[in-house]
Amino acid sequence: MFEQELLPSLQTARSRYLNTLSNLKADELPLKLAPESNSIGFLIRHIAEVEFRFCTMFFARPLPDYISSLATIGPVKDEGNFTDMNELLAICEASYDYLVDALTTLPQDAWDVACEAPIGTLTPRQALGRLIYHMGYHGGQIGLIRKYGGAR
């Protein structure tokens, strides 16, 4: 069910997000729209961490062992820590692979069962829609920062 009905939408959104990252240079990672906003590096990490978090909240998967904390979720401030391009691209790829695996193996009868989570009660189907929106929202921020130069 997932592969035929929902995966194409996720893949399309992911493709658009990855387009915003194409030809990204390491010196762009600290750029922000405004001084108190989040940097490109922070946003890339945040999108990945939210994908992992949604796996735990809605898609019946624990955090993988290699993720020790979710540093960009909750009341946090961008302290300029996410500047390693290779690390960011690796977690970006790992989170998406983990998400797709979780979605692919979620039983068909679980897709419309409500799950209570800190962000509200959603079915996995609804959560996937919210996750796609989240990726597009922050991907758009990255695109704006790159287009207009941003601030450090």
mmCIF file of the C-alpha atoms, coordinates in Angstrom:
data_MODEL
# 
_entry.id   MODEL 
# 
loop_
_atom_site.group_PDB 
_atom_site.id 
_atom_site.type_symbol 
_atom_site.label_atom_id 
_atom_site.label_alt_id 
_atom_site.label_comp_id 
_atom_site.label_asym_id 
_atom_site.label_entity_id 
_atom_site.label_seq_id 
_atom_site.pdbx_PDB_ins_code 
_atom_site.Cartn_x 
_atom_site.Cartn_y 
_atom_site.Cartn_z 
_atom_site.occupancy 
_atom_site.B_iso_or_equiv 
_atom_site.pdbx_formal_charge 
_atom_site.auth_seq_id 
_atom_site.auth_comp_id 
_atom_site.auth_asym_id 
_atom_site.auth_atom_id 
_atom_site.pdbx_PDB_model_num 
ATOM 1   C CA . MET A 1 1   ? 0.000  0.000  0.000  1.00 0.00 ? 1   MET A CA 1 
ATOM 2   C CA . PHE A 1 2   ? 2.659  2.535  1.018  1.00 0.00 ? 2   PHE A CA 1 
ATOM 3   C CA . GLU A 1 3   ? 4.779  1.989  -2.072 1.00 0.00 ? 3   GLU A CA 1 
ATOM 4   C CA . GLN A 1 4   ? 1.883  2.545  -4.490 1.00 0.00 ? 4   GLN A CA 1 
ATOM 5   C CA . GLU A 1 5   ? -0.140 5.221  -2.702 1.00 0.00 ? 5   GLU A CA 1 
ATOM 6   C CA . LEU A 1 6   ? 2.154  7.332  -0.519 1.00 0.00 ? 6   LEU A CA 1 
ATOM 7   C CA . LEU A 1 7   ? 5.784  6.786  -1.494 1.00 0.00 ? 7   LEU A CA 1 
ATOM 8   C CA . PRO A 1 8   ? 5.509  8.796  -4.752 1.00 0.00 ? 8   PRO A CA 1 
ATOM 9   C CA . SER A 1 9   ? 4.407  11.898 -2.800 1.00 0.00 ? 9   SER A CA 1 
ATOM 10  C CA . LEU A 1 10  ? 7.246  11.497 -0.319 1.00 0.00 ? 10  LEU A CA 1 
ATOM 11  C CA . GLN A 1 11  ? 9.770  10.968 -3.123 1.00 0.00 ? 11  GLN A CA 1 
ATOM 12  C CA . THR A 1 12  ? 8.573  14.076 -4.960 1.00 0.00 ? 12  THR A CA 1 
ATOM 13  C CA . ALA A 1 13  ? 8.849  16.221 -1.835 1.00 0.00 ? 13  ALA A CA 1 
ATOM 14  C CA . ARG A 1 14  ? 12.261 14.761 -1.058 1.00 0.00 ? 14  ARG A CA 1 
ATOM 15  C CA . SER A 1 15  ? 13.467 15.452 -4.580 1.00 0.00 ? 15  SER A CA 1 
ATOM 16  C CA . ARG A 1 16  ? 12.467 19.120 -4.269 1.00 0.00 ? 16  ARG A CA 1 
ATOM 17  C CA . TYR A 1 17  ? 14.208 19.349 -0.882 1.00 0.00 ? 17  TYR A CA 1 
ATOM 18  C CA . LEU A 1 18  ? 17.400 17.791 -2.248 1.00 0.00 ? 18  LEU A CA 1 
ATOM 19  C CA . ASN A 1 19  ? 17.302 20.276 -5.131 1.00 0.00 ? 19  ASN A CA 1 
ATOM 20  C CA . THR A 1 20  ? 17.635 23.089 -2.566 1.00 0.00 ? 20  THR A CA 1 
ATOM 21  C CA . LEU A 1 21  ? 20.793 21.384 -1.293 1.00 0.00 ? 21  LEU A CA 1 
ATOM 22  C CA . SER A 1 22  ? 22.391 20.845 -4.699 1.00 0.00 ? 22  SER A CA 1 
ATOM 23  C CA . ASN A 1 23  ? 25.812 22.453 -5.028 1.00 0.00 ? 23  ASN A CA 1 
ATOM 24  C CA . LEU A 1 24  ? 25.663 23.545 -1.391 1.00 0.00 ? 24  LEU A CA 1 
ATOM 25  C CA . LYS A 1 25  ? 29.060 24.664 -0.126 1.00 0.00 ? 25  LYS A CA 1 
ATOM 26  C CA . ALA A 1 26  ? 30.356 24.274 3.420  1.00 0.00 ? 26  ALA A CA 1 
ATOM 27  C CA . ASP A 1 27  ? 30.682 28.039 3.832  1.00 0.00 ? 27  ASP A CA 1 
ATOM 28  C CA . GLU A 1 28  ? 26.904 28.365 3.310  1.00 0.00 ? 28  GLU A CA 1 
ATOM 29  C CA . LEU A 1 29  ? 26.040 26.154 6.306  1.00 0.00 ? 29  LEU A CA 1 
ATOM 30  C CA . PRO A 1 30  ? 26.262 28.999 8.886  1.00 0.00 ? 30  PRO A CA 1 
ATOM 31  C CA . LEU A 1 31  ? 24.087 31.358 6.801  1.00 0.00 ? 31  LEU A CA 1 
ATOM 32  C CA . LYS A 1 32  ? 20.733 32.495 8.252  1.00 0.00 ? 32  LYS A CA 1 
ATOM 33  C CA . LEU A 1 33  ? 17.792 34.615 7.114  1.00 0.00 ? 33  LEU A CA 1 
ATOM 34  C CA . ALA A 1 34  ? 18.204 36.834 10.177 1.00 0.00 ? 34  ALA A CA 1 
ATOM 35  C CA . PRO A 1 35  ? 20.667 36.889 13.089 1.00 0.00 ? 35  PRO A CA 1 
ATOM 36  C CA . GLU A 1 36  ? 18.354 35.070 15.538 1.00 0.00 ? 36  GLU A CA 1 
ATOM 37  C CA . SER A 1 37  ? 17.018 32.533 13.031 1.00 0.00 ? 37  SER A CA 1 
ATOM 38  C CA . ASN A 1 38  ? 18.332 29.059 12.252 1.00 0.00 ? 38  ASN A CA 1 
ATOM 39  C CA . SER A 1 39  ? 21.230 28.395 9.903  1.00 0.00 ? 39  SER A CA 1 
ATOM 40  C CA . ILE A 1 40  ? 21.215 26.142 6.868  1.00 0.00 ? 40  ILE A CA 1 
ATOM 41  C CA . GLY A 1 41  ? 23.279 23.570 8.778  1.00 0.00 ? 41  GLY A CA 1 
ATOM 42  C CA . PHE A 1 42  ? 20.856 23.607 11.704 1.00 0.00 ? 42  PHE A CA 1 
ATOM 43  C CA . LEU A 1 43  ? 17.864 23.220 9.379  1.00 0.00 ? 43  LEU A CA 1 
ATOM 44  C CA . ILE A 1 44  ? 19.394 20.244 7.550  1.00 0.00 ? 44  ILE A CA 1 
ATOM 45  C CA . ARG A 1 45  ? 20.073 18.551 10.884 1.00 0.00 ? 45  ARG A CA 1 
ATOM 46  C CA . HIS A 1 46  ? 16.599 19.472 12.158 1.00 0.00 ? 46  HIS A CA 1 
ATOM 47  C CA . ILE A 1 47  ? 14.808 17.946 9.171  1.00 0.00 ? 47  ILE A CA 1 
ATOM 48  C CA . ALA A 1 48  ? 16.770 14.715 9.668  1.00 0.00 ? 48  ALA A CA 1 
ATOM 49  C CA . GLU A 1 49  ? 16.124 14.611 13.415 1.00 0.00 ? 49  GLU A CA 1 
ATOM 50  C CA . VAL A 1 50  ? 12.397 15.153 12.915 1.00 0.00 ? 50  VAL A CA 1 
ATOM 51  C CA . GLU A 1 51  ? 12.332 12.242 10.467 1.00 0.00 ? 51  GLU A CA 1 
ATOM 52  C CA . PHE A 1 52  ? 13.925 10.042 13.127 1.00 0.00 ? 52  PHE A CA 1 
ATOM 53  C CA . ARG A 1 53  ? 11.546 11.395 15.789 1.00 0.00 ? 53  ARG A CA 1 
ATOM 54  C CA . PHE A 1 54  ? 8.468  10.699 13.684 1.00 0.00 ? 54  PHE A CA 1 
ATOM 55  C CA . CYS A 1 55  ? 9.686  7.114  13.261 1.00 0.00 ? 55  CYS A CA 1 
ATOM 56  C CA . THR A 1 56  ? 9.524  6.742  17.043 1.00 0.00 ? 56  THR A CA 1 
ATOM 57  C CA . MET A 1 57  ? 6.227  8.567  17.513 1.00 0.00 ? 57  MET A CA 1 
ATOM 58  C CA . PHE A 1 58  ? 4.168  7.253  14.604 1.00 0.00 ? 58  PHE A CA 1 
ATOM 59  C CA . PHE A 1 59  ? 5.943  4.544  12.623 1.00 0.00 ? 59  PHE A CA 1 
ATOM 60  C CA . ALA A 1 60  ? 6.784  1.965  15.312 1.00 0.00 ? 60  ALA A CA 1 
ATOM 61  C CA . ARG A 1 61  ? 10.558 2.375  15.253 1.00 0.00 ? 61  ARG A CA 1 
ATOM 62  C CA . PRO A 1 62  ? 12.973 3.263  18.063 1.00 0.00 ? 62  PRO A CA 1 
ATOM 63  C CA . LEU A 1 63  ? 15.753 5.758  17.502 1.00 0.00 ? 63  LEU A CA 1 
ATOM 64  C CA . PRO A 1 64  ? 18.699 3.975  15.901 1.00 0.00 ? 64  PRO A CA 1 
ATOM 65  C CA . ASP A 1 65  ? 21.686 3.343  18.173 1.00 0.00 ? 65  ASP A CA 1 
ATOM 66  C CA . TYR A 1 66  ? 23.853 5.816  16.278 1.00 0.00 ? 66  TYR A CA 1 
ATOM 67  C CA . ILE A 1 67  ? 21.547 8.726  17.238 1.00 0.00 ? 67  ILE A CA 1 
ATOM 68  C CA . SER A 1 68  ? 22.337 9.659  20.825 1.00 0.00 ? 68  SER A CA 1 
ATOM 69  C CA . SER A 1 69  ? 20.282 12.862 21.023 1.00 0.00 ? 69  SER A CA 1 
ATOM 70  C CA . LEU A 1 70  ? 17.951 15.083 19.060 1.00 0.00 ? 70  LEU A CA 1 
ATOM 71  C CA . ALA A 1 71  ? 19.679 18.424 19.484 1.00 0.00 ? 71  ALA A CA 1 
ATOM 72  C CA . THR A 1 72  ? 17.456 20.511 17.201 1.00 0.00 ? 72  THR A CA 1 
ATOM 73  C CA . ILE A 1 73  ? 14.030 19.539 18.545 1.00 0.00 ? 73  ILE A CA 1 
ATOM 74  C CA . GLY A 1 74  ? 12.250 21.463 21.269 1.00 0.00 ? 74  GLY A CA 1 
ATOM 75  C CA . PRO A 1 75  ? 13.078 24.845 22.756 1.00 0.00 ? 75  PRO A CA 1 
ATOM 76  C CA . VAL A 1 76  ? 16.603 25.055 21.379 1.00 0.00 ? 76  VAL A CA 1 
ATOM 77  C CA . LYS A 1 77  ? 18.695 27.802 19.831 1.00 0.00 ? 77  LYS A CA 1 
ATOM 78  C CA . ASP A 1 78  ? 21.051 27.461 16.891 1.00 0.00 ? 78  ASP A CA 1 
ATOM 79  C CA . GLU A 1 79  ? 24.517 27.791 18.418 1.00 0.00 ? 79  GLU A CA 1 
ATOM 80  C CA . GLY A 1 80  ? 26.349 27.325 15.118 1.00 0.00 ? 80  GLY A CA 1 
ATOM 81  C CA . ASN A 1 81  ? 27.301 23.705 15.800 1.00 0.00 ? 81  ASN A CA 1 
ATOM 82  C CA . PHE A 1 82  ? 26.137 22.163 12.527 1.00 0.00 ? 82  PHE A CA 1 
ATOM 83  C CA . THR A 1 83  ? 28.884 23.046 10.077 1.00 0.00 ? 83  THR A CA 1 
ATOM 84  C CA . ASP A 1 84  ? 30.289 19.667 9.006  1.00 0.00 ? 84  ASP A CA 1 
ATOM 85  C CA . MET A 1 85  ? 28.982 19.162 5.475  1.00 0.00 ? 85  MET A CA 1 
ATOM 86  C CA . ASN A 1 86  ? 29.776 15.437 5.279  1.00 0.00 ? 86  ASN A CA 1 
ATOM 87  C CA . GLU A 1 87  ? 28.144 14.737 8.639  1.00 0.00 ? 87  GLU A CA 1 
ATOM 88  C CA . LEU A 1 88  ? 25.017 16.686 7.700  1.00 0.00 ? 88  LEU A CA 1 
ATOM 89  C CA . LEU A 1 89  ? 24.641 14.999 4.333  1.00 0.00 ? 89  LEU A CA 1 
ATOM 90  C CA . ALA A 1 90  ? 25.186 11.596 5.964  1.00 0.00 ? 90  ALA A CA 1 
ATOM 91  C CA . ILE A 1 91  ? 22.475 12.136 8.591  1.00 0.00 ? 91  ILE A CA 1 
ATOM 92  C CA . CYS A 1 92  ? 20.185 13.550 5.903  1.00 0.00 ? 92  CYS A CA 1 
ATOM 93  C CA . GLU A 1 93  ? 20.537 10.339 3.905  1.00 0.00 ? 93  GLU A CA 1 
ATOM 94  C CA . ALA A 1 94  ? 20.412 8.058  6.964  1.00 0.00 ? 94  ALA A CA 1 
ATOM 95  C CA . SER A 1 95  ? 17.222 9.597  8.331  1.00 0.00 ? 95  SER A CA 1 
ATOM 96  C CA . TYR A 1 96  ? 15.439 9.319  5.000  1.00 0.00 ? 96  TYR A CA 1 
ATOM 97  C CA . ASP A 1 97  ? 16.517 5.696  4.542  1.00 0.00 ? 97  ASP A CA 1 
ATOM 98  C CA . TYR A 1 98  ? 15.394 4.912  8.096  1.00 0.00 ? 98  TYR A CA 1 
ATOM 99  C CA . LEU A 1 99  ? 12.067 6.645  7.487  1.00 0.00 ? 99  LEU A CA 1 
ATOM 100 C CA . VAL A 1 100 ? 11.367 4.842  4.209  1.00 0.00 ? 100 VAL A CA 1 
ATOM 101 C CA . ASP A 1 101 ? 12.236 1.502  5.799  1.00 0.00 ? 101 ASP A CA 1 
ATOM 102 C CA . ALA A 1 102 ? 9.905  2.230  8.720  1.00 0.00 ? 102 ALA A CA 1 
ATOM 103 C CA . LEU A 1 103 ? 7.089  3.258  6.381  1.00 0.00 ? 103 LEU A CA 1 
ATOM 104 C CA . THR A 1 104 ? 7.596  0.260  4.117  1.00 0.00 ? 104 THR A CA 1 
ATOM 105 C CA . THR A 1 105 ? 7.390  -2.194 7.004  1.00 0.00 ? 105 THR A CA 1 
ATOM 106 C CA . LEU A 1 106 ? 4.500  -0.523 8.847  1.00 0.00 ? 106 LEU A CA 1 
ATOM 107 C CA . PRO A 1 107 ? 1.591  -2.984 8.733  1.00 0.00 ? 107 PRO A CA 1 
ATOM 108 C CA . GLN A 1 108 ? -1.196 -1.904 6.400  1.00 0.00 ? 108 GLN A CA 1 
ATOM 109 C CA . ASP A 1 109 ? -3.764 -2.005 9.202  1.00 0.00 ? 109 ASP A CA 1 
ATOM 110 C CA . ALA A 1 110 ? -1.690 0.457  11.277 1.00 0.00 ? 110 ALA A CA 1 
ATOM 111 C CA . TRP A 1 111 ? -1.864 3.367  8.825  1.00 0.00 ? 111 TRP A CA 1 
ATOM 112 C CA . ASP A 1 112 ? -5.175 4.697  10.137 1.00 0.00 ? 112 ASP A CA 1 
ATOM 113 C CA . VAL A 1 113 ? -4.774 3.932  13.844 1.00 0.00 ? 113 VAL A CA 1 
ATOM 114 C CA . ALA A 1 114 ? -4.376 7.084  15.932 1.00 0.00 ? 114 ALA A CA 1 
ATOM 115 C CA . CYS A 1 115 ? -1.116 7.455  17.851 1.00 0.00 ? 115 CYS A CA 1 
ATOM 116 C CA . GLU A 1 116 ? -0.758 9.797  20.812 1.00 0.00 ? 116 GLU A CA 1 
ATOM 117 C CA . ALA A 1 117 ? 2.462  11.795 20.714 1.00 0.00 ? 117 ALA A CA 1 
ATOM 118 C CA . PRO A 1 118 ? 3.861  14.964 22.281 1.00 0.00 ? 118 PRO A CA 1 
ATOM 119 C CA . ILE A 1 119 ? 2.838  16.923 19.173 1.00 0.00 ? 119 ILE A CA 1 
ATOM 120 C CA . GLY A 1 120 ? -0.733 15.586 19.171 1.00 0.00 ? 120 GLY A CA 1 
ATOM 121 C CA . THR A 1 121 ? -2.778 12.587 18.159 1.00 0.00 ? 121 THR A CA 1 
ATOM 122 C CA . LEU A 1 122 ? -2.301 11.601 14.532 1.00 0.00 ? 122 LEU A CA 1 
ATOM 123 C CA . THR A 1 123 ? -2.568 8.481  12.441 1.00 0.00 ? 123 THR A CA 1 
ATOM 124 C CA . PRO A 1 124 ? 0.618  7.430  10.638 1.00 0.00 ? 124 PRO A CA 1 
ATOM 125 C CA . ARG A 1 125 ? -1.018 8.567  7.388  1.00 0.00 ? 125 ARG A CA 1 
ATOM 126 C CA . GLN A 1 126 ? -1.631 12.046 8.848  1.00 0.00 ? 126 GLN A CA 1 
ATOM 127 C CA . ALA A 1 127 ? 1.845  12.115 10.380 1.00 0.00 ? 127 ALA A CA 1 
ATOM 128 C CA . LEU A 1 128 ? 3.407  11.436 6.985  1.00 0.00 ? 128 LEU A CA 1 
ATOM 129 C CA . GLY A 1 129 ? 1.525  14.417 5.563  1.00 0.00 ? 129 GLY A CA 1 
ATOM 130 C CA . ARG A 1 130 ? 2.778  16.593 8.391  1.00 0.00 ? 130 ARG A CA 1 
ATOM 131 C CA . LEU A 1 131 ? 6.321  15.324 7.893  1.00 0.00 ? 131 LEU A CA 1 
ATOM 132 C CA . ILE A 1 132 ? 6.211  16.139 4.173  1.00 0.00 ? 132 ILE A CA 1 
ATOM 133 C CA . TYR A 1 133 ? 4.949  19.637 5.011  1.00 0.00 ? 133 TYR A CA 1 
ATOM 134 C CA . HIS A 1 134 ? 7.724  20.058 7.588  1.00 0.00 ? 134 HIS A CA 1 
ATOM 135 C CA . MET A 1 135 ? 10.406 19.115 5.059  1.00 0.00 ? 135 MET A CA 1 
ATOM 136 C CA . GLY A 1 136 ? 8.951  21.523 2.503  1.00 0.00 ? 136 GLY A CA 1 
ATOM 137 C CA . TYR A 1 137 ? 8.654  24.358 5.007  1.00 0.00 ? 137 TYR A CA 1 
ATOM 138 C CA . HIS A 1 138 ? 12.252 24.174 6.169  1.00 0.00 ? 138 HIS A CA 1 
ATOM 139 C CA . GLY A 1 139 ? 13.501 23.303 2.693  1.00 0.00 ? 139 GLY A CA 1 
ATOM 140 C CA . GLY A 1 140 ? 11.900 26.554 1.562  1.00 0.00 ? 140 GLY A CA 1 
ATOM 141 C CA . GLN A 1 141 ? 13.751 28.418 4.293  1.00 0.00 ? 141 GLN A CA 1 
ATOM 142 C CA . ILE A 1 142 ? 17.018 26.916 3.065  1.00 0.00 ? 142 ILE A CA 1 
ATOM 143 C CA . GLY A 1 143 ? 16.161 28.005 -0.472 1.00 0.00 ? 143 GLY A CA 1 
ATOM 144 C CA . LEU A 1 144 ? 15.464 31.575 0.677  1.00 0.00 ? 144 LEU A CA 1 
ATOM 145 C CA . ILE A 1 145 ? 18.694 31.748 2.644  1.00 0.00 ? 145 ILE A CA 1 
ATOM 146 C CA . ARG A 1 146 ? 20.678 30.530 -0.350 1.00 0.00 ? 146 ARG A CA 1 
ATOM 147 C CA . LYS A 1 147 ? 18.902 32.874 -2.759 1.00 0.00 ? 147 LYS A CA 1 
ATOM 148 C CA . TYR A 1 148 ? 19.295 36.033 -0.698 1.00 0.00 ? 148 TYR A CA 1 
ATOM 149 C CA . GLY A 1 149 ? 22.686 35.344 0.816  1.00 0.00 ? 149 GLY A CA 1 
ATOM 150 C CA . GLY A 1 150 ? 21.605 35.201 4.422  1.00 0.00 ? 150 GLY A CA 1 
ATOM 151 C CA . ALA A 1 151 ? 23.425 36.524 7.462  1.00 0.00 ? 151 ALA A CA 1 
ATOM 152 C CA . ARG A 1 152 ? 26.026 34.875 9.652  1.00 0.00 ? 152 ARG A CA 1 
# 
